[in-house]
Amino acid sequence: MKARYIRQLCTVVLGLLITLNLFSQVPYPHESANSIDAERVANFGVSGVDDQVFEITNATENDGEFLPSLWSHNGRTNYHTIQHLGTTNRSLDSGNAPVVLFIAAVAPGFNLNAPSGVQFPWGNGGTLQSLNNRPAFSWRNGSTTAMLLSANNNLGIGTTTPSSRLHVNGSVRFQSLSVSQELPYSLGVNEQGDVFKVVKDSQQDSQQDSDWLRSDNQPASNINDDIFTNGNVGINVRNPAAALHASGSLIFENLASNSDEIDYYLGLDESGRVYKTPRSEPSGGSEFSNDYDWLKFDNTHSSSISDNIYTLGKVAINVDFLPSSSSSDNVSNYGLFVGGGILTEEVRVSLQNEWADYVFEDNYKLMSIEDLEDYISREGHLPNIPAAEVVEREGLELGEMNKLLLEKLEELSLYIIELNKTIKSQESKIDFLMKNVK
């Protein structure tokens, strides 16, 4: 009786295992490549769940070839899609044999009759050969190769052509490194990015720096230490030519304020060298220190953008030099030179010579209409007004030109007055004749 119950129980358990096996593994027929290039070998999943699967597929599109691919898809949760796991007992956690092993190699003794003749289809143990040309391993993110192990065992990250054991195309970060005060070497990088160990106290040309030291001549051990160096410091400069030589812009923040009178400014020459520049011109001063700068009218320096200021020198805007002449005219006495337009709401010109009211004086010689007509026909412009080619070549002075335009306007007024007198006279004669005709 007891044996019969045991047999019945075994039959039920076996049936459950067979049922679970049918639910968890549903093999697909092995078909040759068809018009849509799909060939599914085996499918694993849970009965009734279509969006969480693991399949063995043939990944080649060529007839008569087989390229096995392990494919897993999880369209139901955001857990990982596939997991590679190898385990062992704690008592066997010793020795050098890896728990998980990935091998890429050349199999010179491929034999499908194994174990007849050889231990395995790829040959006997130890007969696998190293690759000489093809990469051994590639890790892709989509269609982009993120990591590649070449045939010569060079690992590339961000590159498909690694040229050293570790070749990184991009930034590298080291975190939580151990601290050591005395090390004989440091890491150095050449222009190509190759990393070398560098002897810290070597007498080679590239290693003559005493490094940064504290004031007691001991190496710095804390980022808060006060340090110095006996050499020049270059920022973006390989061979600094001064104590501090920077290539690029500089930013000064949180500078101390000084309300007292200062004696010098910082000035630069054309090569970028910095000098202290006196605020006022010294006797026999150099070219870069002869400006009095902008002053208030009490000869003190401006302290607000609202101050009324002046300068004893000339002012140039958008010009590289102060011209001394314009065509044949001497402009060396001008104080403001502007390259480009000037936009303002009002311009006031203070003339140093007489205005054009001399036209109305009794001794002014007004040209006759006939002479004026003859001049215009001959010269192509009004008398005393510069010709177009002269203005194009030499420019014009606003004050002088406004005076000449007023001169012509006042002459025109005199012509109109004379014309009006003539018309009045002719009207009187016409009225007289009309009365006598009756």
Backbone hydrogen bonds in HBPLUS format (Angstrom, degrees):
<---DONOR---> <-ACCEPTOR-->    atom                        ^
c    i                          cat <-CA-CA->   ^        H-A-AA   ^      H-
h    n   atom  resd res      DA  || num        DHA   H-A  angle D-A-AA Bond
n    s   type  num  typ     dist DA aas  dist angle  dist       angle   num
A0005-TYR N   A0001-MET O   3.16 MM   4  6.54 157.9  2.21 151.0 155.6     1
A0006-ILE N   A0002-LYS O   3.10 MM   4  6.37 154.7  2.16 144.9 152.0     2
A0007-ARG N   A0003-ALA O   2.97 MM   4  6.27 154.8  2.03 146.8 153.3     3
A0008-GLN N   A0004-ARG O   2.94 MM   4  6.23 160.1  1.98 151.8 157.3     4
A0009-LEU N   A0005-TYR O   2.88 MM   4  6.09 159.9  1.92 149.7 155.2     5
A0010-CYS N   A0006-ILE O   2.93 MM   4  6.16 156.9  1.98 147.8 154.1     6
A0011-THR N   A0007-ARG O   2.94 MM   4  6.19 151.7  2.03 145.5 153.5     7
A0012-VAL N   A0008-GLN O   3.03 MM   4  6.37 156.7  2.09 150.3 155.5     8
A0013-VAL N   A0009-LEU O   2.99 MM   4  6.25 168.6  2.00 154.9 157.6     9
A0014-LEU N   A0010-CYS O   2.89 MM   4  6.00 162.1  1.93 149.0 154.3    10
A0015-GLY N   A0011-THR O   2.94 MM   4  6.13 151.5  2.02 142.7 150.8    11
A0016-LEU N   A0012-VAL O   2.93 MM   4  6.27 155.4  2.00 150.8 157.2    12
A0017-LEU N   A0013-VAL O   2.92 MM   4  6.20 158.9  1.97 150.9 156.8    13
A0018-ILE N   A0014-LEU O   2.90 MM   4  6.12 158.2  1.94 148.2 154.2    14
A0019-THR N   A0015-GLY O   2.88 MM   4  6.09 158.4  1.92 147.2 153.5    15
A0020-LEU N   A0016-LEU O   2.83 MM   4  6.05 169.0  1.84 155.9 158.4    16
A0021-ASN N   A0017-LEU O   2.85 MM   4  5.96 151.3  1.94 143.2 151.9    17
A0022-LEU N   A0018-ILE O   2.93 MM   4  6.20 150.7  2.01 145.2 152.8    18
A0023-PHE N   A0019-THR O   2.97 MM   4  6.31 148.8  2.07 146.8 155.9    19
A0024-SER N   A0020-LEU O   2.90 MM   4  6.06 151.7  1.98 148.0 155.5    20
A0025-GLN N   A0021-ASN O   2.95 MM   4  5.87 140.2  2.12 147.2 154.3    21
A0045-GLY N   A0024-SER O   3.35 MM  21  5.24 149.9  2.45 120.4 129.0    22
A0026-VAL N   A0043-ASN O   3.03 MM  17  5.51 163.8  2.06 162.3 166.4    23
A0028-TYR N   A0041-VAL O   3.16 MM  13  5.26 153.6  2.23 124.0 128.4    24
A0037-ASP N   A0034-ASN O   3.16 MM   3  5.29 167.6  2.17 111.4 114.2    25
A0058-ASN N   A0039-GLU O   2.98 MM  19  5.44 169.3  1.99 158.5 159.6    26
A0041-VAL N   A0056-ILE O   2.80 MM  15  5.39 149.3  1.90 151.1 159.6    27
A0042-ALA N   A0056-ILE O   3.17 MM  14  5.14 154.1  2.24 136.9 141.4    28
A0056-ILE N   A0042-ALA O   2.89 MM  14  5.14 157.3  1.94 142.2 147.9    29
A0044-PHE N   A0054-PHE O   2.67 MM  10  5.05 147.7  1.77 155.8 166.2    30
A0054-PHE N   A0044-PHE O   2.94 MM  10  5.05 149.4  2.03 151.8 155.6    31
A0049-VAL N   A0046-VAL O   3.04 MM   3  5.57 161.3  2.08 142.4 141.6    32
A0075-GLY N   A0051-ASP O   2.64 MM  24  4.98 170.2  1.65 170.3 169.4    33
A0053-VAL N   A0073-HIS O   3.00 MM  20  5.41 143.4  2.14 143.2 154.4    34
A0073-HIS N   A0053-VAL O   2.91 MM  20  5.41 160.4  1.95 153.7 156.9    35
A0055-GLU N   A0071-TRP O   2.68 MM  16  5.16 167.1  1.70 160.5 165.3    36
A0071-TRP N   A0055-GLU O   2.86 MM  16  5.16 174.4  1.86 156.4 158.4    37
A0057-THR N   A0069-SER O   2.88 MM  12  5.11 167.3  1.89 149.8 153.8    38
A0069-SER N   A0057-THR O   2.76 MM  12  5.11 142.5  1.90 150.9 155.1    39
A0059-ALA N   A0067-LEU O   2.70 MM   8  5.19 165.8  1.72 155.3 150.2    40
A0092-LEU N   A0089-ASN O   2.97 MM   3  5.26 144.8  2.10 105.0 115.6    41
A0093-ASP N   A0090-ARG O   3.13 MM   3  5.14 165.7  2.15 107.1 110.3    42
A0094-SER N   A0092-LEU O   2.84 MM   2  5.54 135.9  2.03 105.3  91.7    43
A0106-VAL N   A0129-GLN O   2.71 MM  23  4.89 171.7  1.72 150.3 153.1    44
A0129-GLN N   A0106-VAL O   2.83 MM  23  4.89 171.4  1.84 150.9 153.5    45
A0111-ASN N   A0121-PRO O   2.54 MM  10  4.64 161.2  1.57 144.9 151.3    46
A0116-SER N   A0113-ASN O   2.84 MM   3  5.48 151.3  1.92 130.0 128.3    47
A0123-GLY N   A0120-PHE O   2.95 MM   3  5.19 164.1  1.98 115.6 119.2    48
A0127-THR N   A0124-ASN O   3.18 MM   3  5.76 152.2  2.26 142.9 140.9    49
A0136-ALA N   A0149-LEU O   2.79 MM  13  5.58 140.0  1.95 150.7 163.9    50
A0137-PHE N   A0149-LEU O   3.36 MM  12  4.95 156.7  2.42 136.2 136.4    51
A0149-LEU N   A0137-PHE O   2.80 MM  12  4.95 166.1  1.82 140.5 144.1    52
A0139-TRP N   A0147-MET O   2.74 MM   8  5.03 165.5  1.76 157.4 157.2    53
A0146-ALA N   A0139-TRP O   2.79 MM   7  5.71 145.1  1.91 147.2 159.0    54
A0147-MET N   A0139-TRP O   3.14 MM   8  5.03 157.4  2.19 142.1 144.3    55
A0141-ASN N   A0144-THR O   2.73 MM   3  5.21 163.0  1.76 162.6 163.0    56
A0144-THR N   A0141-ASN O   3.19 MM   3  5.21 163.0  2.22 120.7 120.1    57
A0158-GLY N   A0146-ALA O   3.03 MM  12  5.26 150.1  2.12 130.9 139.7    58
A0148-LEU N   A0156-GLY O   2.88 MM   8  5.14 152.3  1.96 145.6 153.1    59
A0156-GLY N   A0148-LEU O   2.73 MM   8  5.14 172.3  1.74 160.0 162.5    60
A0150-SER N   A0154-ASN O   2.89 MM   4  5.29 167.5  1.91 155.8 154.8    61
A0153-ASN N   A0150-SER O   3.00 MM   3  5.22 146.6  2.11 116.5 116.4    62
A0155-LEU N   A0165-ARG O   2.91 MM  10  5.69 172.3  1.92 127.3 129.4    63
A0167-HIS N   A0155-LEU O   2.88 MM  12  6.17 165.0  1.90 164.7 166.3    64
A0157-ILE N   A0167-HIS O   2.89 MM  10  6.26 162.0  1.92 157.7 161.7    65
A0169-ASN N   A0157-ILE O   2.92 MM  12  6.26 169.3  1.93 171.4 172.3    66
A0200-LYS N   A0184-PRO O   3.09 MM  16  5.84 170.5  2.10 142.9 145.2    67
A0186-SER N   A0198-VAL O   2.86 MM  12  5.12 143.2  1.99 137.0 149.1    68
A0198-VAL N   A0186-SER O   2.64 MM  12  5.12 161.8  1.68 158.2 163.3    69
A0188-GLY N   A0196-PHE O   2.83 MM   8  5.18 160.8  1.87 151.0 155.7    70
A0196-PHE N   A0188-GLY O   2.79 MM   8  5.18 156.4  1.85 150.5 156.9    71
A0190-ASN N   A0194-ASP O   3.09 MM   4  5.61 152.9  2.17 147.6 154.8    72
A0193-GLY N   A0190-ASN O   3.00 MM   3  5.36 158.9  2.05 111.9 118.8    73
A0202-SER N   A0199-VAL O   3.44 MM   3  5.33 166.0  2.46 108.0 107.1    74
A0207-GLN N   A0204-GLN O   2.94 MM   3  5.25 159.3  1.98 112.5 119.1    75
A0213-LEU N   A0228-PHE O   2.90 MM  15  5.43 167.9  1.91 160.1 161.9    76
A0228-PHE N   A0213-LEU O   2.72 MM  15  5.43 142.3  1.85 149.1 162.1    77
A0214-ARG N   A0218-GLN O   2.76 MM   4  5.37 168.2  1.77 155.8 159.6    78
A0217-ASN N   A0214-ARG O   2.86 MM   3  5.23 151.6  1.94 123.1 123.2    79
A0225-ASP N   A0222-ASN O   3.02 MM   3  5.43 168.9  2.03 117.2 120.0    80
A0233-VAL N   A0243-ALA O   2.89 MM  10  5.78 160.0  1.93 127.6 133.9    81
A0245-HIS N   A0233-VAL O   2.88 MM  12  6.21 164.8  1.90 167.3 171.9    82
A0235-ILE N   A0245-HIS O   2.86 MM  10  6.21 161.2  1.89 151.9 155.4    83
A0247-SER N   A0235-ILE O   2.94 MM  12  6.26 156.9  2.00 169.2 174.7    84
A0279-ARG N   A0263-ASP O   3.12 MM  16  5.80 145.9  2.24 142.5 139.5    85
A0265-TYR N   A0277-THR O   2.66 MM  12  4.91 154.3  1.72 140.1 148.3    86
A0277-THR N   A0265-TYR O   2.58 MM  12  4.91 167.6  1.59 149.6 153.8    87
A0267-GLY N   A0275-TYR O   2.78 MM   8  5.17 166.9  1.80 153.3 157.2    88
A0275-TYR N   A0267-GLY O   2.72 MM   8  5.17 158.3  1.76 155.1 159.9    89
A0269-ASP N   A0273-ARG O   3.11 MM   4  5.64 148.1  2.22 145.6 155.2    90
A0272-GLY N   A0269-ASP O   3.05 MM   3  5.44 162.8  2.08 114.8 120.2    91
A0285-GLY N   A0282-PRO O   3.11 MM   3  4.92 141.5  2.26 130.5 119.7    92
A0289-SER N   A0286-SER O   3.13 MM   3  5.61 165.9  2.15 116.8 120.6    93
A0295-LEU N   A0310-TYR O   2.86 MM  15  5.46 169.4  1.87 164.6 165.9    94
A0310-TYR N   A0295-LEU O   2.76 MM  15  5.46 144.4  1.89 151.3 163.4    95
A0296-LYS N   A0300-THR O   2.76 MM   4  5.49 177.7  1.76 174.0 174.8    96
A0299-ASN N   A0296-LYS O   2.86 MM   3  5.29 149.8  1.95 120.8 122.6    97
A0307-ASP N   A0304-SER O   3.15 MM   3  5.46 168.4  2.16 111.7 114.9    98
A0315-VAL N   A0335-GLY O   2.84 MM  20  6.15 168.2  1.86 163.4 165.7    99
A0337-PHE N   A0315-VAL O   2.92 MM  22  6.35 157.2  1.98 158.0 165.3   100
A0317-ILE N   A0337-PHE O   2.79 MM  20  6.21 156.6  1.84 159.0 167.1   101
A0339-GLY N   A0317-ILE O   2.75 MM  22  6.08 160.6  1.79 164.4 171.3   102
A0331-VAL N   A0324-SER O   2.85 MM   7  5.07 150.8  1.93 117.8 124.7   103
A0326-SER N   A0329-ASP O   2.85 MM   3  5.19 153.8  1.91 145.6 154.5   104
A0329-ASP N   A0326-SER O   3.01 MM   3  5.19 156.9  2.06 131.2 127.9   105
A0334-TYR N   A0331-VAL O   3.07 MM   3  5.47 167.5  2.08 116.7 119.6   106
A0359-VAL N   A0356-ALA O   3.24 MM   3  6.27 171.8  2.24 127.1 128.2   107
A0360-PHE N   A0357-ASP O   3.08 MM   3  5.81 152.3  2.16 120.4 125.5   108
A0361-GLU N   A0358-TYR O   3.15 MM   3  5.23 161.9  2.19 104.6 109.9   109
A0364-TYR N   A0361-GLU O   3.14 MM   3  5.58 164.6  2.17 116.4 118.9   110
A0372-LEU N   A0368-SER O   2.81 MM   4  6.09 155.1  1.88 152.3 160.4   111
A0373-GLU N   A0369-ILE O   2.91 MM   4  6.11 158.7  1.96 147.6 152.8   112
A0374-ASP N   A0370-GLU O   3.01 MM   4  6.24 156.5  2.07 144.9 151.4   113
A0375-TYR N   A0371-ASP O   2.90 MM   4  6.16 152.2  1.98 146.9 154.0   114
A0376-ILE N   A0372-LEU O   2.99 MM   4  6.23 168.4  2.01 155.3 157.7   115
A0377-SER N   A0373-GLU O   3.05 MM   4  6.20 159.6  2.10 146.4 152.1   116
A0378-ARG N   A0374-ASP O   3.03 MM   4  6.16 144.1  2.16 138.6 148.3   117
A0379-GLU N   A0375-TYR O   2.72 MM   4  5.79 172.5  1.72 165.8 166.7   118
A0380-GLY N   A0376-ILE O   2.91 MM   4  4.96 145.8  2.03 124.7 135.0   119
A0385-ILE N   A0382-LEU O   3.27 MM   3  5.51 160.2  2.31 124.1 126.8   120
A0390-VAL N   A0387-ALA O   3.14 MM   3  5.35 127.7  2.42 101.0 114.3   121
A0391-VAL N   A0387-ALA O   3.18 MM   4  6.56 157.3  2.23 153.7 159.5   122
A0392-GLU N   A0388-ALA O   2.96 MM   4  6.22 161.5  2.00 154.3 159.7   123
A0393-ARG N   A0389-GLU O   3.11 MM   4  6.13 143.5  2.24 132.8 141.8   124
A0394-GLU N   A0390-VAL O   2.78 MM   4  5.82 166.4  1.80 156.5 160.3   125
A0395-GLY N   A0391-VAL O   2.74 MM   4  4.53 142.6  1.88 125.5 132.5   126
A0401-MET N   A0397-GLU O   2.83 MM   4  5.91 164.1  1.85 160.2 165.4   127
A0402-ASN N   A0398-LEU O   2.93 MM   4  6.04 160.2  1.96 151.6 156.6   128
A0403-LYS N   A0399-GLY O   3.08 MM   4  6.31 148.7  2.18 143.2 151.8   129
A0404-LEU N   A0400-GLU O   2.98 MM   4  6.30 154.0  2.05 147.2 153.9   130
A0405-LEU N   A0401-MET O   2.89 MM   4  6.12 159.1  1.93 151.0 156.9   131
A0406-LEU N   A0402-ASN O   2.98 MM   4  6.12 155.6  2.04 141.3 147.8   132
A0407-GLU N   A0403-LYS O   2.86 MM   4  6.12 146.1  1.98 140.5 150.8   133
A0408-LYS N   A0404-LEU O   2.99 MM   4  6.36 154.5  2.06 149.3 154.3   134
A0409-LEU N   A0405-LEU O   2.95 MM   4  6.23 149.4  2.05 143.2 152.5   135
A0410-GLU N   A0406-LEU O   2.81 MM   4  6.04 159.3  1.85 154.8 159.3   136
A0411-GLU N   A0407-GLU O   2.92 MM   4  6.16 155.3  1.99 145.8 153.1   137
A0412-LEU N   A0408-LYS O   2.86 MM   4  6.03 153.1  1.94 141.4 149.1   138
A0413-SER N   A0409-LEU O   2.96 MM   4  6.25 142.9  2.10 138.8 149.1   139
A0414-LEU N   A0410-GLU O   3.04 MM   4  6.42 150.4  2.13 145.2 152.3   140
A0415-TYR N   A0411-GLU O   2.93 MM   4  6.29 155.6  1.99 150.2 157.1   141
A0416-ILE N   A0412-LEU O   2.92 MM   4  6.17 154.1  1.99 145.7 152.7   142
A0417-ILE N   A0413-SER O   2.90 MM   4  6.19 154.9  1.96 146.7 153.7   143
A0418-GLU N   A0414-LEU O   2.94 MM   4  6.19 164.6  1.96 153.8 156.8   144
A0419-LEU N   A0415-TYR O   2.83 MM   4  6.02 154.2  1.90 145.3 153.4   145
A0420-ASN N   A0416-ILE O   2.77 MM   4  5.99 151.0  1.86 146.5 154.5   146
A0421-LYS N   A0417-ILE O   2.97 MM   4  6.29 152.3  2.05 146.7 154.0   147
A0422-THR N   A0418-GLU O   3.00 MM   4  6.29 156.5  2.06 146.1 152.4   148
A0423-ILE N   A0419-LEU O   2.95 MM   4  6.22 155.6  2.01 147.9 154.5   149
A0424-LYS N   A0420-ASN O   2.92 MM   4  6.15 159.9  1.96 150.1 155.3   150
A0425-SER N   A0421-LYS O   2.95 MM   4  6.19 161.7  1.99 150.7 155.4   151
A0426-GLN N   A0422-THR O   2.94 MM   4  6.17 159.3  1.98 147.8 153.8   152
A0427-GLU N   A0423-ILE O   2.88 MM   4  6.10 149.5  1.98 146.7 155.4   153
A0428-SER N   A0424-LYS O   3.04 MM   4  6.37 151.8  2.12 147.8 154.6   154
A0429-LYS N   A0425-SER O   3.10 MM   4  6.41 160.4  2.14 151.0 155.7   155
A0430-ILE N   A0426-GLN O   2.95 MM   4  6.11 154.1  2.02 145.4 152.9   156
A0431-ASP N   A0427-GLU O   2.97 MM   4  6.20 156.3  2.02 146.3 152.2   157
A0432-PHE N   A0428-SER O   3.04 MM   4  6.29 156.0  2.09 147.3 153.4   158
A0433-LEU N   A0429-LYS O   3.03 MM   4  6.22 163.7  2.05 150.4 154.1   159
A0434-MET N   A0430-ILE O   2.97 MM   4  6.13 157.2  2.03 148.7 155.1   160
A0435-LYS N   A0431-ASP O   3.15 MM   4  6.35 153.1  2.22 145.5 151.5   161
A0436-ASN N   A0432-PHE O   3.17 MM   4  6.45 157.3  2.22 149.7 155.4   162
A0437-VAL N   A0433-LEU O   3.04 MM   4  6.20 143.1  2.18 147.5 157.0   163
